[in-house]
């Protein structure tokens, strides 16, 4: 199975496909970097650094939303929401596009793990799951199982 990243808020969590989360977070970091100076939150540099680190490390460490103060969490969710909108407008992300991303450096060619294209729908669904988790509104998974977001098939159930 693919590598997964735990995304946790309070006592709730879901799993995310690390490649999908990486794509979403790189785009979100770009959203933050492109904000007009007068609209940028003071936490923007740290948030961009964190987003890029999560994207590059992948399944190496969990996304702990509780570690984000209110301002950083709001900025994160705003950037993720806009990133999902942009990715959806482009119809997803291609391997050719990813290969030009300077954030990935030498790992760019294999970042999508052989896929030619990552569809927009699983990325948009992952962004919505992040928002729902942060708001305490993530629908419960079946008993003894966890949601797994960002897979090419979309949300699936894992475990049990």
C-alpha positions as CSV (number, residue, x, y, z in Angstrom):
1,X,0.0,0.0,0.0
2,X,1.0,3.6,-0.4
3,X,2.7,5.6,2.3
4,X,0.3,7.4,4.5
5,X,0.5,10.4,6.8
6,X,-1.6,10.7,10.0
7,X,-3.5,14.0,10.2
8,X,-4.6,14.6,13.7
9,X,-6.7,17.2,15.6
10,X,-7.6,16.5,19.2
11,X,-8.8,12.9,19.5
12,X,-9.8,12.7,15.8
13,X,-7.6,11.7,12.9
14,X,-7.5,10.4,9.3
15,X,-4.8,9.0,7.0
16,X,-3.7,10.9,3.9
17,X,-1.8,9.6,0.9
18,X,1.6,11.3,1.3
19,X,1.9,12.2,-2.4
20,X,-1.6,13.9,-2.4
21,X,-0.8,15.8,0.8
22,X,2.5,16.8,-0.6
23,X,1.0,18.2,-3.8
24,X,-1.7,20.0,-1.8
25,X,0.8,21.5,0.7
26,X,3.2,22.7,-2.0
27,X,0.4,24.4,-3.8
28,X,-0.8,25.9,-0.4
29,X,2.7,27.2,0.3
30,X,2.7,28.9,-3.1
31,X,-0.7,30.5,-2.3
32,X,0.8,31.9,0.9
33,X,3.8,33.2,-0.9
34,X,1.7,35.0,-3.5
35,X,-0.5,36.8,-1.0
36,X,-0.3,40.6,-1.1
37,X,2.0,41.8,1.7
38,X,-0.8,43.6,3.4
39,X,-2.9,40.4,3.6
40,X,-0.2,38.0,4.8
41,X,-0.5,36.8,8.3
42,X,2.5,37.2,10.5
43,X,3.0,33.4,10.6
44,X,3.3,33.1,6.8
45,X,7.1,32.3,6.7
46,X,6.8,29.6,9.3
47,X,3.6,28.2,7.7
48,X,5.3,28.0,4.3
49,X,8.3,26.3,5.8
50,X,6.1,23.7,7.6
51,X,4.0,23.0,4.5
52,X,7.1,22.5,2.3
53,X,8.7,20.3,5.0
54,X,5.6,18.1,5.3
55,X,5.5,17.8,1.5
56,X,9.1,16.7,1.2
57,X,9.2,14.4,4.2
58,X,5.9,12.7,3.3
59,X,5.1,9.9,5.7
60,X,8.0,10.8,7.9
61,X,5.9,12.7,10.4
62,X,2.2,13.4,11.2
63,X,0.4,16.7,10.6
64,X,-0.6,17.7,14.1
65,X,-3.2,20.5,13.8
66,X,-3.2,21.1,17.5
67,X,0.4,22.3,17.2
68,X,-0.9,25.2,15.1
69,X,-2.0,28.3,17.0
70,X,-5.3,29.9,15.9
71,X,-3.6,32.3,13.4
72,X,-1.5,29.6,11.8
73,X,-4.4,27.1,11.6
74,X,-6.6,29.7,9.9
75,X,-3.9,30.6,7.5
76,X,-3.2,26.9,6.8
77,X,-6.9,26.2,6.0
78,X,-7.2,29.3,3.9
79,X,-4.2,28.4,1.8
80,X,-5.3,24.8,1.5
81,X,-8.7,25.8,0.4
82,X,-7.3,28.1,-2.3
83,X,-4.7,25.5,-3.3
84,X,-7.6,23.0,-3.9
85,X,-9.5,25.5,-5.9
86,X,-6.5,26.2,-8.1
87,X,-5.7,22.5,-8.6
88,X,-9.4,21.8,-9.5
89,X,-9.3,24.7,-12.0
90,X,-6.2,23.1,-13.7
91,X,-7.9,19.7,-13.8
92,X,-5.3,18.1,-11.4
93,X,-1.5,18.0,-11.5
94,X,0.6,16.3,-14.2
95,X,4.0,14.7,-13.8
96,X,5.4,17.3,-16.3
97,X,4.1,20.1,-14.0
98,X,5.6,18.5,-10.9
99,X,8.9,18.0,-12.6
100,X,9.3,21.8,-12.8
101,X,8.6,22.4,-9.1
102,X,11.8,23.8,-7.6
103,X,10.7,22.8,-4.1
104,X,11.2,19.2,-5.0
105,X,14.7,19.5,-6.4
106,X,16.1,16.1,-7.4
107,X,13.1,14.2,-6.2
108,X,10.7,15.9,-8.7
109,X,10.9,13.2,-11.3
110,X,9.6,10.4,-8.9
111,X,7.4,12.5,-6.7
112,X,4.1,11.1,-8.2
113,X,5.5,7.6,-7.9
114,X,5.1,6.8,-11.6
115,X,1.7,8.4,-12.1
116,X,1.4,10.6,-15.1
117,X,-1.4,12.7,-13.6
118,X,-3.0,13.2,-10.2
119,X,-6.7,14.0,-10.6
120,X,-8.2,17.0,-8.9
121,X,-11.1,15.3,-7.1
122,X,-9.0,13.4,-4.5
123,X,-7.0,16.5,-3.7
124,X,-10.1,18.7,-3.3
125,X,-11.6,16.0,-1.1
126,X,-8.4,15.9,1.0
127,X,-8.6,19.7,1.5
128,X,-12.2,19.5,2.6
129,X,-11.3,16.7,5.1
130,X,-8.6,18.9,6.6
131,X,-11.1,21.7,7.0
132,X,-13.7,19.3,8.5
133,X,-11.2,17.7,10.9
134,X,-10.0,21.2,12.1
135,X,-13.7,22.2,12.6
136,X,-14.5,19.0,14.5
137,X,-16.9,18.1,11.7
138,X,-15.2,15.1,10.0
139,X,-17.8,12.4,9.5
140,X,-17.0,9.3,11.6
141,X,-15.4,6.4,9.9
142,X,-17.0,2.9,10.3
143,X,-16.3,1.4,13.7
144,X,-12.7,0.3,14.2
145,X,-11.6,1.9,10.9
146,X,-10.1,5.2,9.7
147,X,-10.7,7.3,6.6
148,X,-7.9,7.4,4.1
149,X,-8.0,10.5,1.8
150,X,-6.1,11.5,-1.3
151,X,-5.9,8.1,-3.0
152,X,-6.4,8.0,-6.7
153,X,-9.8,6.4,-6.0
154,X,-10.7,9.1,-3.5
155,X,-11.6,8.5,0.1
156,X,-11.4,4.9,1.2
157,X,-11.8,3.1,4.5
158,X,-8.7,1.6,6.1
159,X,-8.3,-1.0,8.9
160,X,-10.5,-3.5,10.6
